[in-house]
Amino acid sequence: MPRRAFFRALSHVSLKGCILNAIEKARSAYARTEPMLGTERDMEYEAFARATRQLRAAVACGRSGFPALVQGLHDNRRLWTVLATDVASQGNGLPAALRAQIFYLAEFVRVQSDRVLSGTAEVEALIEINMAVMAGLRQRGTSS
């Protein structure tokens, strides 16, 4: 799936408490679809914000939120996989050092997600990484 399409798809994920709100899901399915406006950076920020909200909501539910946590970890890992694929491509315009850092973080997210699922790590590190990326996206967005 192309990167832009993935960010659009992820932007329609919403959690209300521990379960998807059926009414919200139905409303968004039948609502008029509007193209996302904004820059690619805005879409990336929103994708990270949604993934982070999803992880936080699952954690807030405790043990009963485990299915939501599994879904949140999956979606977060997909987001990072798309990013890793993008920075690994020859046409990526980011500086090589930044590309390497992002690729390393994607690998860390993959390993940490497995640890969270096995119960040997907490999800907070993943949330903190996403928040740091979001801060960087906002900072770079205001300085451009």
trRosetta pair geometry for C-beta under 8 A, 3 or more apart (Angstrom, degrees):
i j d omega theta_ij theta_ji phi_ij phi_ji
1 5 5.2 -120 177 89 95 117
1 6 5.0 116 114 -66 119 92
1 9 7.4 -30 173 5 151 144
1 82 7.8 -49 82 -102 93 118
2 5 4.6 84 64 11 86 108
2 6 7.0 -153 93 -11 42 87
3 6 5.7 -57 -151 32 30 112
3 7 6.6 26 156 -16 65 104
3 82 5.4 134 -117 177 79 114
3 85 7.8 -164 -75 82 103 109
3 86 5.6 53 -85 -77 145 126
4 7 5.9 -55 -152 35 32 109
4 8 6.5 33 151 -18 65 106
4 40 7.1 -77 -97 -117 94 95
4 43 6.9 24 -136 126 68 167
5 8 5.6 -54 -149 37 34 113
5 9 6.3 34 153 -20 67 105
6 9 5.7 -55 -148 36 31 110
6 10 6.2 27 156 -17 66 108
6 47 7.6 47 121 -123 85 144
6 78 7.1 -153 -162 147 126 107
6 79 7.5 164 146 -105 121 57
6 82 5.1 -155 85 -98 164 156
7 10 5.7 -54 -143 40 31 110
7 11 6.4 41 154 -32 63 103
7 36 7.8 -107 116 55 101 168
7 43 4.2 74 143 160 147 111
7 44 6.5 -68 -113 -78 140 45
7 46 7.2 92 -179 74 102 98
7 47 4.6 -84 -133 -60 84 131
7 82 8.0 -171 -50 124 79 159
8 11 5.7 -53 -153 23 30 116
8 12 7.6 23 154 -17 59 101
8 36 5.8 -148 -108 -9 90 132
8 43 7.3 -32 -60 -148 62 126
9 12 6.4 -63 -168 28 36 106
9 13 8.0 44 141 -32 63 95
10 13 5.7 -38 -164 6 51 117
10 47 4.8 59 91 -131 139 90
10 50 5.8 154 150 80 92 140
10 51 7.0 -17 -176 -55 130 92
10 75 6.5 133 -128 -170 105 111
10 78 7.8 -179 -82 95 122 118
10 79 6.5 72 -106 -84 164 104
11 36 6.5 94 43 -90 172 138
11 43 7.3 -74 -58 -148 130 80
11 46 5.5 22 -108 132 105 125
11 47 6.7 -69 -64 -81 77 67
11 50 6.3 -171 -116 -32 42 155
12 28 5.8 151 -157 159 102 141
13 50 5.7 113 68 166 99 128
13 54 6.4 -6 130 -76 125 134
13 75 6.5 51 -89 -134 178 158
14 20 7.0 101 82 -139 66 80
14 21 6.8 -41 108 31 109 103
14 24 5.7 -85 84 135 137 140
14 25 7.6 -158 54 -73 101 71
14 28 7.5 145 10 -28 126 154
14 50 7.7 -78 -86 -144 55 107
15 18 7.6 -13 -176 -136 110 10
15 19 7.6 159 -153 92 78 13
15 20 6.5 -73 -111 -90 54 56
15 21 8.0 121 -171 -11 24 85
15 53 6.8 180 40 129 108 94
15 54 5.4 127 -12 -117 132 67
15 57 4.3 163 108 86 139 163
15 58 7.5 -76 -154 -48 166 75
15 68 6.4 89 -132 -154 136 127
15 72 7.9 -15 -48 -77 150 109
16 19 7.0 -27 69 76 77 59
16 20 7.1 76 24 -159 85 24
16 21 3.8 43 15 -46 139 113
16 24 6.6 136 -29 7 130 145
17 57 6.8 141 168 -169 10 110
17 61 6.9 94 169 -84 70 113
18 57 7.1 -178 -89 154 41 94
18 58 7.3 92 -130 -114 71 50
18 61 3.9 99 -93 -110 112 150
18 64 5.9 -14 -144 118 164 99
18 65 4.8 -122 -127 -98 106 84
18 68 5.4 -140 -164 -18 65 147
19 68 7.2 -119 -82 -70 38 120
20 24 7.5 -131 174 68 74 107
20 25 5.5 50 154 -54 116 131
21 24 3.9 55 90 16 114 115
21 25 6.4 169 87 -16 58 85
22 25 5.5 -55 -145 37 31 113
22 26 6.2 30 157 -17 66 106
23 26 5.8 -55 -148 38 30 108
23 27 6.1 31 153 -21 65 108
24 27 5.6 -54 -144 37 29 113
24 28 6.3 23 159 -14 65 107
25 28 6.1 -59 -148 39 27 105
25 29 6.3 29 153 -24 63 109
26 29 5.6 -56 -147 33 31 113
26 30 6.4 3 164 3 67 110
27 30 6.6 -74 -147 49 24 90
27 31 5.7 40 156 -46 66 109
28 31 5.4 -40 -132 16 31 122
34 37 8.0 -32 142 -24 107 93
36 43 6.1 87 129 -96 146 106
36 46 7.9 -148 -156 52 136 159
38 41 7.9 -108 154 68 100 66
38 42 3.3 -78 156 77 131 155
38 43 6.4 158 92 -43 110 74
39 42 4.8 110 52 1 69 98
39 43 7.3 -130 102 0 44 84
39 141 7.4 171 58 -127 140 108
40 43 5.6 -53 -152 37 37 112
40 44 6.3 40 149 -21 68 104
41 44 5.6 -52 -147 36 32 112
41 45 6.3 37 152 -22 64 104
41 137 5.5 168 -173 -165 93 97
41 140 7.0 -135 -140 92 143 107
41 141 5.2 171 130 -87 143 108
42 45 5.6 -51 -148 34 31 114
42 46 6.4 28 154 -16 64 106
42 141 7.4 100 -66 -124 70 146
43 46 5.7 -55 -147 39 31 110
43 47 6.3 35 153 -22 65 105
44 47 5.7 -52 -148 34 31 113
44 48 6.5 27 155 -13 64 105
44 137 5.9 -158 97 -121 109 145
45 48 6.0 -61 -153 40 29 107
45 49 6.2 31 151 -22 66 109
45 134 5.7 94 -144 -137 79 78
45 137 4.5 -172 -80 116 95 144
45 138 6.6 94 -119 -60 137 77
45 141 7.5 -27 -47 -35 141 149
46 49 5.4 -51 -142 36 33 115
46 50 6.3 32 159 -18 66 104
47 50 6.0 -55 -147 37 28 107
47 51 6.4 26 155 -16 63 108
47 79 5.6 162 152 -130 115 122
48 51 5.7 -55 -144 39 32 110
48 52 6.1 32 157 -20 66 109
48 79 6.9 145 -85 167 60 149
48 130 5.0 173 -170 -166 98 93
48 133 5.5 -143 -128 94 157 116
48 134 4.9 -163 107 -71 133 94
48 137 7.2 159 27 3 144 148
49 52 5.8 -58 -147 38 27 111
49 53 6.3 28 155 -19 64 106
49 134 6.2 99 -68 -114 77 136
50 53 5.7 -51 -144 36 32 110
50 54 6.3 36 154 -23 64 106
51 54 5.6 -54 -151 34 30 115
51 55 6.6 29 152 -17 64 104
51 72 7.0 125 -165 -164 64 78
51 75 5.6 -161 -117 117 92 103
51 76 4.5 123 -176 -94 122 78
51 79 5.3 -71 -65 -9 155 157
51 130 6.1 -145 91 -128 108 147
52 55 5.8 -53 -149 36 33 109
52 56 6.3 31 154 -17 66 107
52 76 8.0 94 -66 -103 46 116
52 127 5.7 101 -145 -139 90 75
52 130 4.4 -176 -77 116 108 143
52 131 6.5 109 -129 -62 150 73
52 134 7.2 -50 -17 -34 152 141
53 56 5.7 -56 -145 40 31 111
53 57 6.1 32 157 -21 66 107
54 57 6.0 -53 -146 34 26 110
54 58 6.6 26 155 -18 61 107
54 68 7.3 -149 -177 173 80 93
54 71 7.2 -101 175 107 125 92
54 72 4.0 177 131 -116 101 100
54 75 6.2 3 91 64 163 140
54 76 7.4 -161 75 -49 119 97
55 58 5.9 -58 -151 36 30 111
55 59 6.4 29 154 -18 66 107
55 69 7.3 62 -138 -131 60 67
55 72 4.5 155 -80 161 58 136
55 73 7.3 90 -104 -66 99 58
55 76 6.2 32 -57 -53 121 142
55 123 5.5 -168 -176 165 112 133
55 126 6.3 -140 -144 101 162 117
55 127 5.5 -159 103 -80 135 95
55 130 7.6 148 25 12 143 153
56 59 5.8 -57 -148 37 31 110
56 60 6.3 35 154 -24 65 107
56 127 6.4 94 -67 -120 86 135
57 60 5.7 -53 -149 32 31 115
57 61 6.9 30 153 -21 61 105
57 65 7.3 -167 130 -146 63 137
57 68 6.5 -84 107 153 96 141
57 72 7.6 174 57 -78 88 142
58 61 5.9 -59 -158 30 33 111
58 65 4.3 157 -164 158 56 118
58 66 7.7 95 -174 -97 105 14
58 68 3.9 -164 -104 109 96 99
58 69 3.8 152 160 -73 137 65
58 71 7.6 180 -83 55 138 85
58 72 4.8 -129 -10 0 145 145
58 123 7.6 80 85 -14 111 177
59 62 7.9 43 172 -65 39 33
59 65 6.8 -114 -36 96 9 148
59 69 6.9 93 -63 -97 56 109
59 123 5.6 -139 -76 59 121 135
59 124 7.9 93 -121 -65 160 71
59 127 7.9 -49 -12 -49 150 142
60 65 6.9 101 67 -50 53 164
61 64 5.2 -101 160 80 101 85
61 65 2.6 120 75 -53 119 119
61 68 6.3 72 33 44 148 137
62 65 6.0 112 53 13 35 102
63 66 6.1 -10 -173 -34 49 107
65 68 4.7 -55 -169 48 79 116
65 69 5.6 89 128 -32 86 96
66 69 5.2 -51 -143 34 35 116
66 70 6.4 40 156 -22 66 99
67 70 5.7 -48 -150 31 34 113
67 71 6.6 30 152 -14 64 104
68 71 5.7 -54 -149 40 35 111
68 72 6.0 38 151 -21 67 108
69 72 5.5 -54 -143 39 31 113
69 73 6.2 32 157 -19 65 105
69 116 7.5 -134 167 146 117 119
69 123 6.9 -122 -148 -64 110 148
70 73 5.9 -54 -147 36 27 109
70 74 6.4 30 152 -20 62 108
70 117 6.9 75 -109 -114 80 103
71 74 5.6 -55 -149 36 31 114
71 75 6.3 27 156 -15 66 107
72 75 5.9 -55 -144 39 30 107
72 76 6.1 29 157 -18 65 109
72 123 8.0 34 106 -148 127 146
73 76 5.7 -56 -143 40 29 111
73 77 6.1 30 157 -20 64 108
73 113 4.6 138 -171 -151 110 106
73 116 6.2 -168 -102 82 139 132
73 117 6.4 -173 107 -60 170 101
73 123 7.4 -111 -81 -116 100 113
73 126 7.6 -12 -116 169 78 177
74 77 5.9 -57 -147 37 26 110
74 78 6.4 29 153 -20 62 105
75 78 5.6 -51 -149 34 32 114
75 79 6.5 38 151 -22 64 102
76 79 5.6 -50 -152 31 33 115
76 80 6.6 26 152 -12 65 106
76 109 6.7 -133 138 -176 101 124
76 113 6.9 178 84 -94 111 127
76 126 6.2 61 153 173 156 130
76 130 7.1 -77 -140 -71 115 132
77 80 5.8 -57 -148 41 33 108
77 81 6.2 39 151 -25 66 105
77 109 6.2 174 -108 134 65 105
77 110 6.0 90 -140 -101 107 64
77 113 5.1 -29 -71 -34 118 174
78 81 5.5 -52 -145 34 32 114
78 82 6.5 35 155 -20 64 101
79 82 5.9 -54 -155 32 29 111
79 83 6.6 27 148 -16 62 107
80 83 5.4 -52 -147 38 37 115
80 84 6.2 40 153 -22 68 103
80 105 7.1 -125 -145 118 119 84
80 106 4.2 163 166 -128 100 79
80 109 4.4 -172 -75 73 177 154
80 110 7.1 -147 99 -48 134 78
81 84 5.6 -50 -144 36 32 111
81 85 6.3 34 155 -20 64 105
81 106 6.6 129 -82 -167 35 120
81 110 7.7 83 -72 -77 89 110
82 85 5.8 -55 -150 36 29 112
82 86 6.4 30 152 -20 63 108
83 86 5.6 -57 -150 36 31 113
83 87 6.4 18 159 -10 68 106
83 102 5.9 -115 152 171 112 117
83 106 5.9 -167 82 -82 102 123
84 87 6.2 -59 -143 41 29 101
84 88 6.1 27 157 -20 64 113
84 102 7.0 -171 -93 132 56 88
84 103 5.3 96 -136 -124 85 65
84 106 3.6 -167 -64 117 117 174
84 107 7.5 109 -110 -43 142 68
85 88 5.8 -62 -146 38 27 111
85 89 6.9 38 153 -37 61 99
86 89 6.0 -48 -159 11 32 114
86 92 6.0 113 153 -94 69 122
87 92 5.3 122 -131 -158 39 171
87 94 6.3 -36 -125 47 94 135
87 98 7.9 -126 -138 116 129 75
87 99 4.1 169 -176 -148 107 83
87 102 4.8 147 -43 83 166 128
87 103 5.5 -138 93 -56 128 90
88 92 7.6 91 42 -8 19 141
88 99 7.6 148 -70 177 37 112
88 103 6.3 98 -66 -101 90 125
89 92 5.1 117 70 -30 82 97
92 99 6.0 117 110 -106 139 128
94 98 4.8 -105 165 86 116 120
94 99 5.0 144 89 -60 113 88
94 102 7.6 37 105 2 163 140
95 98 4.7 84 64 11 87 105
95 99 6.9 -154 93 -9 42 88
96 99 5.5 -55 -147 36 32 114
96 100 6.3 33 155 -21 66 105
97 100 5.8 -54 -151 34 30 111
97 101 6.6 31 151 -19 64 105
98 101 5.6 -52 -148 35 35 113
98 102 6.4 34 154 -18 66 104
99 102 5.9 -56 -149 37 30 110
99 103 6.3 30 153 -19 64 108
100 103 5.7 -55 -146 38 31 112
100 104 6.3 34 153 -20 65 105
101 104 5.6 -54 -149 36 31 112
101 105 6.4 31 153 -19 65 105
102 105 5.6 -53 -148 36 32 112
102 106 6.5 38 151 -23 64 102
103 106 5.6 -50 -151 30 33 115
103 107 6.8 31 151 -16 63 102
104 107 5.8 -56 -155 36 34 110
104 108 6.4 36 148 -20 67 105
105 108 5.4 -51 -146 37 36 115
105 109 6.3 41 153 -23 67 102
105 129 6.1 160 -162 -165 115 130
105 133 7.9 145 146 -68 160 120
106 109 5.6 -49 -148 33 31 114
106 110 6.6 35 151 -21 62 102
107 110 5.6 -50 -152 32 35 114
107 111 6.5 27 154 -12 66 106
108 111 5.9 -60 -147 42 31 105
108 112 5.8 26 158 -16 69 113
108 129 7.4 174 99 -98 123 158
109 112 5.9 -56 -135 43 26 108
109 113 6.0 34 160 -26 62 107
109 126 6.1 93 -132 -123 84 97
109 129 6.7 -144 -81 92 100 157
110 113 6.0 -56 -150 30 23 112
110 114 6.9 23 152 -16 59 104
111 114 5.8 -55 -157 34 34 112
111 115 6.6 32 148 -18 66 106
112 115 5.4 -53 -150 37 37 114
112 116 6.3 41 151 -23 68 101
112 121 5.8 -112 -156 116 73 157
112 125 5.7 -115 -156 88 148 125
112 126 5.8 175 114 -64 131 97
113 116 5.6 -49 -148 33 33 112
113 117 6.5 32 153 -17 64 105
113 126 6.8 77 -75 -87 76 144
114 117 5.7 -56 -150 38 31 112
114 118 6.3 20 155 -11 66 110
115 118 5.9 -62 -144 44 31 104
115 120 4.8 -86 -164 75 85 95
115 121 3.5 44 127 9 118 124
116 119 7.8 44 178 -69 29 23
116 120 8.0 -98 -68 56 20 58
116 121 5.1 -67 -68 81 59 91
116 122 6.8 35 -112 177 92 10
116 123 5.1 70 -131 -76 142 74
116 126 7.2 -41 -42 -13 149 134
118 121 8.0 51 60 16 86 82
121 125 7.1 -47 171 21 117 128
122 125 6.8 114 83 -4 78 87
123 126 5.3 -54 -170 38 65 115
123 127 6.2 66 135 -24 84 102
124 127 5.4 -55 -148 37 38 113
124 128 6.2 39 155 -21 70 104
125 128 5.7 -53 -147 36 31 112
125 129 6.5 34 153 -21 64 103
126 129 5.8 -51 -149 33 32 112
126 130 6.5 32 153 -17 64 105
127 130 5.8 -56 -151 37 31 111
127 131 6.3 32 152 -20 66 107
128 131 5.6 -54 -146 36 32 113
128 132 6.4 34 154 -21 65 104
129 132 5.7 -54 -150 34 31 111
129 133 6.5 30 152 -17 64 104
130 133 5.7 -55 -151 36 33 111
130 134 6.3 35 151 -21 66 106
131 134 5.5 -52 -147 36 33 114
131 135 6.4 35 152 -20 65 103
132 135 5.7 -50 -149 34 32 112
132 136 6.5 33 151 -18 63 106
133 136 5.6 -56 -150 38 33 113
133 137 6.3 35 152 -21 66 104
134 137 5.7 -52 -147 34 32 112
134 138 6.4 29 155 -16 64 106
135 138 5.8 -57 -149 39 31 109
135 139 6.1 31 154 -20 66 109
136 139 5.6 -53 -140 38 30 111
136 140 6.1 24 163 -12 66 108
137 140 6.2 -56 -142 42 25 104
137 141 6.0 29 155 -25 61 113
138 141 5.5 -58 -145 36 28 115
138 142 6.5 19 160 -15 65 106
139 142 6.3 -61 -150 36 27 102
139 143 6.5 13 158 -10 63 113
140 143 6.0 -64 -143 42 31 105
140 144 6.4 40 158 -35 66 106
141 144 6.2 -50 -148 19 27 113
